Amino acid sequence: MSDYDVIVVGGGNAAFAAAVSAQENGAKRVVVLEKAPKAQRGGNTHFSGAVFRHIFNDVKELDRFVPDAEEKYPGFHAGVQPYPIAAFREDLMRVTDGRSDPELSKILIEQSYEAMCWLQESGRMKFELAHSVMGIRVGNKMKWPTGAIVRTVHEGVGLSATWFKTAEQLGIEIRYDACVMRLAQSDTGRISGVVVRTPEGIRTLTAKSVVLGCGGFETNPEWRLRYLGSPWDHAKVRGSNFNYGDGLKMALDIGAMPWGHWSGCHATPINAEAPDYGRRDLTDKTNRLSYTYGVMLNVEGKRWIDEGADFNSYTYAKYGGLILKQPRSLVYQVFDSKVLDMLEPRYSTSEPFKSDTLEGLVKQLKVDHRQALKTLNEYNAAAGRGGPFNAAVLDHMHTEGIEPAKTNWAQKLDTPPYVSYPVTGGITFTFGGIKVTKDAQVVASDWKPMPGLYACGEMVGGLFHYNYPLGTGLMSGAVFGRIAGRSAALS
């Protein structure tokens, strides 16, 4: 007799979705193997902003998650646009250059609202509006973007803690300091368990099925250099310092098919002084995502990107990587006082450079001072065309006569004091993964499903290429974690 019905490898959102789903679909003996010690548990989930992107055809469908929204933000129901299947698909395909796996993306999108309801019911999650990062105040009204406006209470800390609490209440076993080394197979080729290193030694745990939900390889500098290239081996890691690609390696070692964009990742503009790995007390508070309201200078003193190409929720995961590839992986975000009250609250976790003149500000930065001032003066001469400025929409206030252009929110920098925040690119998760079926079963390189093996979360390849829309990663973890757990329990 096997030790367990289902073994789940990993300790984040996707892994626990799989564990809870497995149990509610009949698996009596479910164990979660968390590589980290208890004090560092939770993977990247703990560090996330915990926003979930999902479809809804009427704003009232959000009332079950945020029943007090209209009371807290009068006009909420009138101001939020529906987010149907077609809109989610358009966003996902636009930012991934049309490369998102058609079968997997269809499942992700069409099951997203149902997954939210399941998170609330089976996961016992509590939700709130993501007002601090997604809400935009225009006058006395709060404006909301489409699709991704609901998060778990207490963000990633709350999401992670609730999953552990729910699993414990359901009687799901959780083992810490459990480093899974490799998969075990029976003579028939079916996955029969895992070999795990624990403080007590190395042992084999057997199971009817195994679910891999243990993240990508973003913590692994050797793999980052191998697959993402230089200078990714020097990137700061925004989240967990335990995601070395263990699950990917053990699956590939037994013949799983690599799938998706292995040279792609989700990266984020973060405070240049952030630590090398995520700090549990800061979680995602090192993010610096209000660049749409200002300009970004590299150390050569030049602008190098259209800061206003789209809302930051559709550009930040891509721009983080582009920042890392700038000289010295260092960029300065520059703002004037007109927009300081619009910067997301996370900017308050560091002190900016400040001056009453642009010249005085530039002199404080580690840039080519002469070129930087020239760039800012040229920008001011070119900015302010079209408009009027409106942070809640693509306002078409743009520059003319300079390259790169800024196509939205291009106000002049003309109101002191001026401030600047140094930023670098922090890696969040990698896009390369393994191929799975619609039932989240891992596919081998001979295109045949691998009996007894399932995957979810960041290990699923093919969904994200080049970029991703904010809130889609956690939703993928919930959707495919739920599917993987159900499939594992019923296999």
BALUMTOR-663098 format. One record per atom (N, C-alpha, C): y, x, z. Coordinates in steps of 0.02 Angstrom, whole numbers, plus 50000, padded with zeros to 5 digits. Layout:
<rs>
YXZ ...
</rs>
This chain:
<rs>
499405004250000 500005000050000 500625004450000 501125002649960 501745006449956 502135006050021 502555011150033 502985011050091 503495005450086 503745004250025 504274999250014 504134995349950 504454989549946 504454985849883 504954988949834 505554990349860 506094993149818 506444998649857 506505004449825 506925009849851 507565010049810 508135010049844 508785010649810 509085017349829 509245021349779 509535027949790 510295027449781 510665028949834 511395028549832 511655024349889 512315024949902 512605021249958 513265018049942 513405016749878 514035013549859 513955006349839 514455003749806 514484996649787 513884994649745 513734998449693 513174996649649 512504996849685 512405001949726 511775002649762 511654996849809 512174994849846 512074989349893 512024982649858 512364981849800 512254975849761 511524975349741 511224980949722 510524981049704 510074979449763 510214982449820 509794981449879 509804974149903 510404971249906 510464964249928 510134959549878 510244960949814 509944956849761 509184957349763 508924963349774 508194964149777 507904959949833 508224960049891 507964956249946 507994948749933 508544946349906 508594939149895 508154936749838 507874941449800 507394939649747 506674941249766 506564941949831 505874942149855 505614948749881 505994954149874 505764960649900 505824960549976 505274961350010 505274960950084 505474967550116 505284973050084 505404979650114 505864983550066 506494983750084 507004987150043 507324992650085 507404998550055 507735004050090 508285006850045 508845008550076 509395011950043 509405019150067 509365023850020 509375030950037 510065033850023 510435035350075 511115037950070 511095045450082 511295049250032 511275056550036 511725059250092 512295056150102 512795058550151 512595056850222 512855060550270 512775058450340 513175052050352 513035048650405 513345042150418 514105042450418 514385047850444 515115048450448 515445049150380 515065050850329 515345051750262 515025047050211 514765041650235 514385037050193 514845033250144 514535030350093 514895025650051 515065027949981 514955034249965 515105036549898 515825035449878 515935034549813 516615033349788 516895026649809 516465022049827 516695015349846 517205015649903 517075019849952 517525020450009 518225022549987 518285026349933 518925029149911 519275024649859 518965019249841 519235015149787 519795010449810 520165007949761 520655002749775 520344995949779 519704995449760 519294989449768 519544983449728 519874984649671 520084979149627 519504977549580 519374971149570 518844968749526 519144964949468 519004967149407 519224963549347 518694958449328 518914952249316 518434947049299 518764941449260 518354937749225 518604932149185 518764926149230 519224922049208 519344915349236 519744911449185 519584905049178 519904900849128 520474896749156 520524896449222 521064892749255 521224896449320 521854897049334 522064900749394 521764897749458 521614891349457 521334888249516 520624890849532 520314894049483 519664897149496 519734903049544 520344905449554 520454910949601 520544908449673 520634901949681 520774899249748 520214900549797 519594900849773 519044902149819 519074909249848 519384913949811 519434920849835 520084921949875 520624918949852 521284919949883 521604913049895 521334909149942 521574902349952 522304901849975 522584907150003 523274907050027 523774910049978 523554911349916 523984914749868 524634910949854 524574904449842 525164900449827 525644900149886 525364899949946 525784899750006 526154906350016 525814911850005 526124918450014 526604920149958 526434918049897 526824919649838 526964913249799 527474909449819 527634903149785 527714904249710 527394899849672 527404900549600 526804904249572 526334906249617 525754910049596 525354906349542 525204900049554 524794896349507 525134895649439 525784894949439 526144894149376 526234900849340 526204906349378 526364912849348 525784917049325 525174915049342 524584919049324 524264916149261 524184920449212 523874918349149 523114918449154 522774913749122 522034913949120 521794920549089 521184922249104 520894928449077 520194926649051 520164923648991 519524921548964 519114927448938 518514925948916 518054930948890 518384935148835 518724931748789 519014935248732 519544940348754 519934938748807 520454943348830 520144949448863 519624948548903 519284954148935 518984958648881 518654955448832 518344959348779 518864963348740 519434960248726 519954963648688 520214969648727 520324968848792 520564974448833 520054980148835 519424978448846 518904983548851 518824987348785 518814983548731 518714986748666 519324990748644 519924988348662 520534991948644 520554998848676 520414999148740 520495005648775 519905010248763 519335007648741 518755011948726 518685013248651 519195011848613 519185012748540 518605009048508 518425003248536 517894999148507 517195001648517 517105006648560 516445009848568 516025007148625 516305002748666 515905000248723 515264996848698 514704998548730 514054995848710 514084988248705 513944985448646 514054978248636 513614973848681 512984975748691 512544971748733 512754972148806 512874978148831 513054978948901 513744976048916 514214976948871 514894974348883 514884966748883 514474963648842 514414956348842 514174953848910 513664957248937 513404955449003 513944956449056 514264962249055 514784963749105 515324958449105 515584956849046 516134952149041 515924945049060 515384942649030 515194935649039 514934934149109 514684939249144 514424938049212 514914940149267 515524942049247 515994944849296 516224939749348 516384933649328 516614928749377 516034926649423 515454925649393 514864924049433 514714929549484 514814935749463 514704941349509 515204941149567 515824939349554 516324938649607 516094933449658 515854927749634 515614922549679 515024925149720 514584928849687 514004931649722 514214936749774 514704940949758 514964945749807 515224942149869 515564936549858 515834932749914 515284929549955 514774926849921 514254923149956 513714927749984 513384931449941 512834935749963 513074942349993 513614945049965 513884951349991 514324950350052 514544944050063 514964942250120 515644945750118 515894946650057 516544949950048 517114945150060 517664947850086 518294944150092 518784947350043 519184943150011 519634945449959 520364944049975 520804947649939 521524946649943 521824948549876 522454946849866 522804949049806 522974956449813 522904960149759 523064967349759 523814968149749 524194965549796 524924965249790 525254972049788 524984976849824 525324983349829 525274987549767 524754986549727 524664990649667 524704986649602 524584980149604 524584976149543 525174971349538 525454969249594 526014964649593 526654968249574 527054965049532 527704967849512 528244962749532 528714964849575 529224960249597 529804960349547 529964954549521 530524953649475 530984948449506 531554950749531 531994946249569 531644944249633 531584937749645 531244935449705 530544932849691 530284934449631 529624932249611 529154938249603 528514937049618 528004942149607 527654940549542 527634945349497 527284944549433 526614948249436 526114945149404 525444947949408 525184949549338 524824955149331 524524956749266 523924952249252 523624953049195 523054948849179 522404952149200 521954948049227 521264950349237 521094953749301 521494958349324 521314962549382 521844961949436 521794956749478 522294955749530 521984954449599 521324953949603 520984952449666 520594958549689 520654960149753 520274965749782 519974963549849 519524967649875 519254966249941 519774968049994 519744964450050 520184965950106 520054972950132 520574976650147 520544983650168 520274988150113 520354985950051 520214990049992 519514993049995 519454999349972 518785002349969 518465003350037 518875004550088 518605005350156 518264998850177 518604993250163 518314986750180 517714984950138 517744986550073 517184985150028 516554988850052 516634995350065 516064999350087 515794997050155 516244996150203 516024994150270 515674987350269 515924982750227 515614976150223 514914976550193 514814980750142 514144981550114 513654984050166 513854989150204 513394991850255 513244986550308 513754982850328 513654977650379 513194972150353 513314970050291 512894964750262 512174966950258 512064973050234 511374975650228 511034975950296 511394978350345 511114978850413 510934971950440 511374967050429 511244960250453 510644957050419 510524959050356 509964956350319 509314960050333 509344965250373 508744969050390 508534974150338 509004975950294 508854981150245 508914987950280 508404992050272 508404998650304 508885003350269 509265007250308 509715012250280 509545018950311 509415023850268 509275030550292 509835035250270 510115038850317 510645043650303 510345050750297 510745055350271 510515062250261 509855062250221 509805057650174 509195056950135 509345059150063 509225065450049 509375068249983 508765067649938 508805063149890 508255062149845 508235067849794 507675071249789 507605077149747 507315075649678 506825071049677 506515069349612 506145062849618 505975060149560 505595053949556 504845055549556 504455051149586 503725051749584 503445046749534 502915048749499 502595044549449 501845044149461 501575038249447 500845037449451 500535040149386 499875040149384 499525042549325 499665038249263 499865032049274 500025027549218 500715028849190 501115032849225 501805034049204 502315029749240 502085024949279 502555020649316 502885024649372 503525023449382 503865026549439 503575023649503 503355028049547 502995025849607 503355027549671 503945030549666 504315032249727 504775038249716 504965041449770 505425047149767 505205052549816 505395058649799 505315064249846 505995065349877 506035065149943 506675065349977 506685070850030 507255074250034 507355079350086 507765076250142 507505076750202 507825073950261 507875079350314 508235078050369 508265083050423 507575084650452 507085079950442 506415081050468 505975084850419 506215085850358 505815089250307 505775085250243 505325087550199 505245084350134 504635079750135 504735073650110 504175069050107 504245064550046 503705061350028 503705056649973 503695049550000 504165045449976 504175038349993 503955034449932 503475029949941 503215026149885 503515019149883 503525016349822 503805009649813 503555006749748 503595000149743 503404996749680 503924998149626 504564998849647 505105000249599 505645004349632 506025008149591 506585012249615 507205010349575 507765009649610 508405008549578 508845014649592 509105017649538 509575023249545 510285020549540 510655021149595 511355018949597 511775024149632 511665030449614 511945035949654 512495039849617 512835036649570 513445039549544 513355044549487 513925047049463 513935051849408 513935058949433 514245063449393 514225070649409 514915073449422 515385069149443 516075071349449 516195076749501 515755077449550 515835082549601 515565089349579 515185089449526 514815095349505 515235099649456 515515105249478 515945109149433 515575112049374 514935113749383 514555116649328 514435111349274 514255105349293 514155099949244 514825097749213 515355097749253 516005096049224 516195100849170 516085107349181 516235112349129 515775111449069 515135110049083 514635109349030 514795103348984 514955097749014 515025091648974 515755089748959 516215091149005 516915089348994 517325095048967 517095101248980 517455107148956 517975109549006 518275115248990 518805118149032 519445114049021 519855113049074 519825115649142 519535110849193 519055106649170 518795101549215 518425104549275 518175110649268 517845113649326 518325115049383 518985114949369 519485115949421 519805109449445 519565103749421 519875097349438 519765095649512 520265092449541 520185089649608 519775083249603 519345082249652 518915076349653 519235071049697 519385065249668 519735060049705 519315056949760 518665056749751 518245053049797 517725057249832 517115054849833 516565057849870 516415064949847 516225069149894 516005075949877 515245076549876 514905070949862 514175071049859 513895069249790 514325067549742 514085065249677 513985070949628 513415074249632 513255080049590 512825078349530 512725071949517 512295070049460 511555070249476 511375069849540 510665070349559 510245065049524 510485058849524 510105053449494 510025054349419 510575056549387 510525057849315 510015063249300 510035068649339 509575074249326 508845072049335 508705068449390 508005066649401 507755061649349 508205057349323 508005052749269 507905056549203 508365061049187 508295064949126 507685069449128 507525072049187 506955076549194 506285073149175 506255066549182 505625063149165 505695059349099 506215060749060 506245058148993 506715052348981 507165050749028 507645045449016 508115047348960 508375042348925 508805043548867 509535044348889 509855050048873 510585050648886 510945045548842 511485042648869 511825037348832 512565037248851 512975035948802 513685035148816 514095041448804 514685041548834 515195046648820 515145052248873 514725057248860 514615062548909 515205067348915 515655067348867 516255071548874 516855067548898 516725061548924 517265057248947 517215055749022 517775054049051 517785052449122 518405048349139 518395045449197 518965042049226 519325047249270 519935048849252 520355053349292 521005049849308 521365052249357 521945048749383 522505053649399 523135051849383 523685055949408 523705055649485 523665061349517 523685061549590 524175066749614 524355066449676 524785071349708 524505078349696 524925082849669 524705089649654 524475093349717 524695091149775 524505094449838 523905091149870 523575086549835 522995083149863 522435088249876 521995086749924 521435091349937 520935091549879 520485096349881 520005097049827 519525091249822 519395087949878 518965081949879 519335076449915 519105070249904 519445064649936 519435065050011 520005063350042 520045062950115 519925055750136 519475054750183 519285047950201 519855043950231 520325047450262 520895043850291 521405041950238 521435045750183 521915044250129 521615039750076 520965039750069 520605036150016 520965037049949 521225031649920 521545032249853 522295033149857 522555034849916 523275035049925 523615041249896 523225045649864 523525051249828 523715049449756 523525043449734 523685041349666 524435041049654 524635042549593 525345042249573 525385038849505 525415032149505 525325028249444 525945024649420 526535026149446 527145022649425 527525026449370 527175030849335 527495034949283 527815030749228 527615024549221 527905020249168 528655019349177 528905020149238 529615018949253 530045025149248 529735030849232 530125037049227 529875041249169 529935047849176 529675052349125 529245057649159 528825060949119 528395066249145 528545072749108 528685077949146 528825084649118 528255089349136 528045093549088 527565098749105 527945105049127 527595110349143 527925116349170 528335119849117 528235118249053 528655120949000 529315117048994 529385111949036 529995108049036 530015102748982 529445100848955 529425096248898 529065089748917 529305084248887 528905078148888 528335079048838 527775075848850 527185077048810 526775070748796 527005064948820 526625058748812 527105052848815 526905047348785 527285041048791 527105037948858 527555038548906 527425035948973 527375028348974 527665025048924 527675017748922 527255014748867 526715017948849 526295015448795 525985008748811 525835007548875 525515001348897 525595000948972 525384995449002 525384995049074 524935000549102 525115003049162 524745008749189 524005007249201 523825000849211 523124999249222 522695000649161 523015001449102 522645002949041 522735010149018 523145014049053 523255020949031 523095026249084 523095024349148 523065029449200 522405033449198 521845030049183 521205033549183 521165038749127 521555037749074 521585042449019 522115047849032 522685045749058 523235050549069 523065055649123 522645053849171 522445058749222 522125064849190 521695063649140 521375069149106 521845073149063 522325069749031 522815073248990 523285077449032 523435075149092 523845079149138 523475085549157 522825084949170 522425090749189 522445096049134 522505093949072 522495098649015 523175101548999 523695099449035 524345102549026 524355109449059 524815113849040 524845120549069 524845120249146 524405124249175 524325124649248 524105117949278 523915113249236 523685106549259 524205103449306 524835104449290 525375102149333 525905098649292 526105092749316 526625088649283 527075085849337 527715084949320 528195081949366 528405075049341 528325070049383 528585063349368 529305062949394 529755060849351 530475060649368 530725053449365 531085051249417 531345044549421 532075044749445 532455039549427 533105038849459 533085033049508 533645031849544 533625027249600 533545019949580 533645018349515 533575011449493 532855008849504 532375013349504 531675011149506 531315013149569 531665016249616 531315018849675 530965013449715 531265007449717 530935002049754 530354998949715 530255001249653 529694998749613 529095003349614 529175009349641 528615014049645 528085011049691 527445011649671 526925008949714 526925012349782 526735008649835 526785011349903 526435017949914 525935019649873 525565025849883 525995032049876 526575031449843 527035037149838 527295039349907 527265034849954 527545036450021 527125041550059 526545043450032 526115048250068 526315055450054 526845056550015 527115063350006 527865062949996 528205068450009 528925068850001 529105071549932 529555068249896 529745070749830 530295076049834 530395079649779 531005083549770 531565078549757 532175080049781 532725075149775 533375078849763 533805075849722 534465078649710 534935073149683 535585074249691 536075069549664 536235070949591 535965076549564 536065078049493 535395079949462 535335078749397 534725080749363 534645088349363 535215091849356 535185099149357 534935101749424 535185098649477 534965100649544 534235099049556 533995093649527 533295091949535 532855096849498 533035098349436 532625102749394 532565109649425 533095112049457 533075118749487 532555119349543 532345113649571 531855113749625 531135113749599 531055112549535 530385111849507 530135118349477 529485119249476 529185125249446 529085124249372 529665123749337 529665122449265 530155127249231 530165127249166 530685130749128 531315126649137 531775129049180 532355125049200 532795123149142 532935127949098 533375126549042 533075121348995 532435122048980 532115117248935 532045110348968 531905110149032 531825103749067 532465099749066 533025103049080 533665099549080 533835097249009 533695101448959 533805099548890 533375093348872 532755093348895 532315087648881 532575081248912 532805081648975 533055075649008 533695073148976 534135077648955 534755075548922 534605072348854 534125075148818 533935072248754 533615065448764 533225064848816 532915058348831 533455053148846 533935054948887 534465050148905 534865048048844 534975052748798 535345051048737 534955046348692 534285046648697 533865042648653 533635036048685 533695035448751 533405029848788 533855023748788 533575018248814 533965012148824 534055007748762 533665008948710 533715004748650 533254998648657 533484993048632 533084986948638 533114984148708 532564981048728 532544978248796 532734970948797 532984968248853 533154971748915 532544973948955 532674978249004 532144980849046 531814975049084 531144974949082 530764969949119 530084972949135 529984974849198 529374978349218 528754973949212 528834967449207 528264962849207 527954961949138 528294964349085 528034963449017 528134969948979 527814970448921 527964975948875 528654974348846 529174977448874 529864975048861 530174978048798 529844982948767 530084986048706 530754989648714 530964990948776 531534995448786 531275002448770 531555005648719 531245011548691 531755017048677 531485022748659 531905028348637 531925028448561 532435031848534 532475032948462 532685040148450 532345043348403 532545049948381 532245055848419 531755054548464 531425060048500 530675059148495 530315064648503 529585064648505 529355068348567 528885065448604 528595058848592 529085053348612 529035047748577 529435041948595 529185038948661 529625035248693 529395030848747 529505023748723 528975019648722 529005013348685 529145007248729 529095008048794 529265002548840 529575005548903 529995001548936 530285003249001 530685009748999 531005011148941 531355017548931 532085016948953 532185016049018 532865016149044 533125023249047 533785023949042 534085030549052 534005032649124 533955039149135 533975042049202 534695043649217 535055038949246 535785039749253 536055037549320 535615036049368 535845033449432 535555037649489 535965041949519 535715046149574 535595041949637 535195044549683 534865051049680 534255050949634 534075056949610 533495057849567 532935060949608 532315058849593 531745061649631 531205063749582 530775068249605 530215070549565 529605071649608 529025069349584 528395070249618 527945074749575 527695080249602 527215084449565 526525081149565 526215080949506 525555077849501 525075082249461 524435081149473 523915084149434 523415078749416 522865080549383 522355075649366 521775076149414 521605070549444 521025070249490 520465066249458 519865068949458 519305065449427 519005060249474 518855054449447 518585048949487 517845048049473 517665046649411 516955046249393 516855047949320 516245049749303 516075051849235 515785046049196 515865046249129 515645040749087 514935041649059 514705047849053 514035049049027 513505046549074 512985043349047 512465040749089 511805040249053 511395035649073 510755034549041 510735027449013 510315026548963 510265020048930 509845015248973 510095009048978 509715003849013 509674997648968 509184993448982 509114987148947 509574981948979 509554975848952 509954970448980 509714968749050 509104970849068 508834969749135 508944975849180 509364980549158 509524986749195 508924991349203 508424990649161 507844995149162 508005001349121 507845007149148 507995013449115 507555014149053 507865016548999 507525017448935 507385024848924 506775026348902 506575033248888 506815035448819 506765041948806 506995044548742 506555042548684 505995039048697 505605036148643 505795028848632 506345026748663 506625020048657 506205014648692 505765016848737 505365012048775 505595011748847 505615005748877 505805005248948 505315009048992 505585011849046 505185015749093 504965011249150 504325009849157 504085005149208 504285007449278 504575002749315 504735003949385 505395007449398 505795008849347 506415012549357 507015008549329 507535007849372 508135004149354 508745008149374 509305006649343 509925010349358 510525005649356 511045007549392 511655003549396 512245007949415 512845005149411 513445008849431 513635014149381 513885019749406 514125025049363 513565028249322 512945026949339 512385029849302 512255026249236 512535020249228 512435016449166 512885019449112 512595021949059 512985024749004 513145019648951 513695020848916 513865016848858 514425011848866 514605010148927 515135005148937 515825007948923 515955014048948 516635016748946 516655023048901 517155023148857 517265028748813 518015030248812 518205036448825 518895038748823 519315035948881 519205029748900 519645026248946 519275020248974 519585016849021 519295010549045 519845006249075 519774999649076 520274995449108 520174995249184 520704995849221 520674995949294 520254989949319 519834991249368 519434986049399 518774984649366 518624988249311 518014987049274 517424990949301 517554996749332 517005000749359 516654997349417 517024994849465 516714991349521 516374984949498 516684981549449 516354975549423 515694977249389 515684982749351 515054984949322 514534986249375 514734989449430 514274990849484 513984984449514 514414979449522 514184973049551 513714969449503 513924969049439 513524965349390 512844968549380 512844975049364 512204978349348 511814980149411 512144980949468 511784981749530 511394975449547 511714969849539 511384963349552 510784962449505 510884964149441 510334963549392 509774968349408 509954974649424 509444979749438 509024977749498 509344975349551 508964973349611 508484967549597 508734962649559 508304956949542 507714959249498 507854963449448 507324965849405 506814969949443 507054974149488 506594978449527 506154974249572 506434969049601 506044964749647 505514960849610 505664958949548 505204954549511 504724958349466 504804965049462 504384968849416 503684969949442 
</rs>
